[in-house]
Amino acid sequence: MAPCSTDGVEGYGPASYGEAFADVYDRWYADVSDVDSTVAFIAALAAGGPVLELGVGTGRLALPLAARAVPMTGIDTSARMVARLREKAGGDRVDVAVGDMSRDEDVPTGPFAVVFVAYNTIFNLLEPGAQERCFQVVASRLEPAGAFVVEAFVPDEAQPAGAHVEVRSMTADSVVLSVNRHDPAGRRIEGQFVELTEAGGVHLRPWAIHYSSPDQLDAMASATGLVLAERSADWMQTPFTAASTHHVSVYRRSDLGRA
C-alpha cells in the first residue's frame, strides 16, 4: 500500500503499516472480517476470471480465493507482508507485486474481471489525490464487463476531534495500548499500537488513514468512467441503509451495456 509526506506521524510512509504489522497481522486480524463471505462474493463475481487484490497483505483473502481456483494477483507496498504471504502454503499460487496501488507503473496490467480492496485498505492512501488515482488505475485494468469492489467503513460525521487511548489487549506479561487522534477537517485518523512486554520492552506499530464517505468514493469512480452498480452493508449483501456503518460497493464501467 511511492513515498509521501504526512502532517502527522513523522517518518510514516506508504509501507509503514505493513512493515510494522507483518509479524502480528495474522494473529491480530485473522477474524477482522468474514473471510468466507468475502471469498464467496468475489469468486462469484469473477466467474472464473482473473482477480486483483489491492493491499493483498499476508494473503488473508487471496489464499482462500486461490484455493478455489480463482486466478489471483495481488499488490502491496510492504515487502514484509508479501514475504509472509509467499512463505505460506499456496503462496506460489498468488502472483504478487510489491508496489503502490495508486501508481500506474506499479499495478499489474491485467486485464481483470474483478479488482477489489478490502477492509478500509483504500483509506491507507494518505497523499492528496491518491485515492482518486487508485480509481483511475483500476478503471484502466478492468475487463470491459469487470467490477471494482471497495469495502470500507462509513465515516461517523459526529465523531469528535481529539486524542483517545484504550487497552486493546492485556495478559499477565504484556499489554497493548491503542493511541490515536482524529482530525475531522482533514478526514484523518492516525495512531500507534504501543505493545509493552516483560520480555521485549516497547514495540510501536504506527498506522494512519484518510477516510472518504461513500458519496466521495462514488464521485472518484464517476470521474474515471465507473458508476456504482450495487451497494450492500456487508459481503452477505445485507441491504445498505442510512444506519449502515460499513459498505461493500461494486463499481462498473458507465458505458456497460450501451450500444
N, C-alpha and C positions, 0 to 999 in steps of 0.2 A: 504494500500500500504505500526523481529529481529533488534535490533538497529544497526546502522552503523555510523562510524565516517565520517566526511566530512572535506575537506580542506577549506571550505567556511564559511558559516554562522555557528558560534559556537553554539552548542546545538541543531542543526537541525537533526532530525531523520526521519525514515520512516513514522511515524504517524503525523509529524508536520504539513504537508499541510492540511490534513483532519481536524485535531483538530482546526487549525486556521481559516479555511474557512467554517466549517459546518453551522454556523449561517447565512452566506450570500450566500452560494453556489447556492441555488435555485433562489435567486433573481438576482445574478450576472451572472449566467451561464445557465439559463433555455434554452436560444436560442443559445448556443455556437456552436451547430451544428444541422444538420437536423435530428430531432428525428424521424419523420415519416418514412423517407427513411431508416434510420438505423434499425428501428424496422422491417420494411418490409423485408429488406435484411436478417437480422438474422433469422427471423421467417421462411422465405422461405428456407434458407439454412438448418435449423434444421429439417424441415419437420415433426414436431410433437415430435421430440426427445428432450432430456434434454439439457439445455444450462447453461453454467457457465460464469458469467461476472467477470473479474478481475478488481479490483478497482471500485466496484459497487457504492460507494458513497451513496448519498441520494436516489438512485433509479430512476434517470432521464431516464434511458433506461430500467432498469429491470422491473419497474412497468408497463409501457405500454406493454412490452413483456408478462408479466404475465397476463395482462388483455386480451391478445389474446390467452390465454390458453397454452402458452409456459411454460413448466416446468422449473422454474428459480431457480438457485442457484447463490450466489454472495459471494465475499470475499473482504474485505477492511481492512487496518491497523487501520483506525480511528474508535474508539468506538463511537465518537460523530456523525460521518457521519451515521453509522449503526443505531444508536438510532433514528436519524431523519427519516431514511427510515422506520423503524418499526412503527413509530408514524403515518405514512400516511395511507390513505385508500388503502387497498390492500397490505399493507406491510407484512401481515401474509401469503401472497401467494409466498413470496420470502424467500427461505432458505438461511440465511446469516451467514457467519463465520467472526469473527474478526481475522485477521492474515496477514502474508506476502505472497504475490503471488509468491515469488521466493523460498519459503521454503516448501519442500515436506511434512513435518509434519503438515503444516497449511492448505494446499489446499484440499478442499473436493475431495473425491476419484473418484466420478463418477461411470462408465464412461459417457462421454458427447458426444452428437452429434456435438455440437459447443462449443468452448471456444473462447471468444472474449475479447479484451482490446481496449477500445475506446479513442479517442481524446488525443493522446500523453501520456496516462497513463503509458505505458511501460517505458517511459523516467523518470518516478518518481523513478525507481530503480537506485540508485546512486552508490551503493557499487560495486567495481570491480568484474565482473563476475556475477552480479545479474541478468542481462537481459538474459545471457546465461542459467543460472539456471532456469529462468522462462520458457524458451523454453523446457528445459528438463522435468520439472514438467508437463507442458501442454501435451507434447508428451505421457507421461505415463497415462494421464487422458482421452485421446480421444478414442471414439469407433473406430473400425477398419477403417470405412469409414468417420470418423469425420474430422472436419476442425477447424483450429486455425485462427482467423481473427484479424489482427492488423491494427488499424487506427492511423496514425501519420503524422506529417509534414515532408517534405523533407528538410533537412538542407541546408541553403544557405551558401555554402563554401566561399562566398565572404564577409560574414558578419564580420566586423572588431572586434577586441578585444576592451574591454573598458567598461566604465560605461555609462548608459543612464537614464535620468529622464524625465517623461512626466506626464501630467494630465490625469488620467483615467476618472474621473467624477467630477462634481462640481455643488453644489447647493448654495442657499443663506446661509445655515448654515453648510455646510460640503464640504470637498474636499478630493479626493482620489488620491494620487500620486503613480505612478509606478516607482520604483527604481530598476535597475538591472545592472549586469555586466556579460560580456561574456568572456569565456576563450576558444578560438578555439582549442588550443593544447590539452586541457582536454576535449573538446567537452561538455562543461558545461555552463549553464546559471543559475544564481541564483539571487534572488531578494526579495524585500519586497513591499507589498502594504501598504502604510502609510495612514491611514484613520484619518483625522482630523475633529472633530465635535465640535460645540459650546457646546453641552450638555455633550458629553462623553470624550472630550480630544483626546488623541492619542491612536490609536489601530494599532498594527503592525501585518501583515499577511505574514509570510515568505513562500517562495517557491524555489524549485531548480529542475533542470532537467539535465540528462546526455543523450544527444541525439545520435542517431545512424542513419546512412544512410540506405536506402532500401537494398543496397548491403550487408551492415553489418548485417542487420536483416536476410537476406537470408542465410548468412553464419552460423548464430546462428541456424537457422532452420535446415540446412543441417547437422550440427554436431549432431543433435538429431534424424535424420531419417525422417525429414519433408522436403518437397520441395514446392516451390512456384507453386500453381495451377493457380492462376489468380491475376491480379493487376489492379485496376482502380484508377482514380483520386478522386473518392468520392463514397458515398453509392448508388448513382444513376447509377453507373457503366459507368461514363464518361471515355473514353479511357485515359489511363495513357501515358504521353509523357515526353520528356526531359524538358519541360517547366512546368510540374505539380508541384505545391507547397505542395500537400498533397497526401497521398496514402491510399488505403484500400487493404490490401494484404491477400490473403487466402492461407494457407498452409495445405497440406495433407501429409499422410504417403508416403514415397518414394516407398514403395513396393505395393501401392494400385493398384489392377488390375493385379498383377503378379501371375503366377501360383504357 
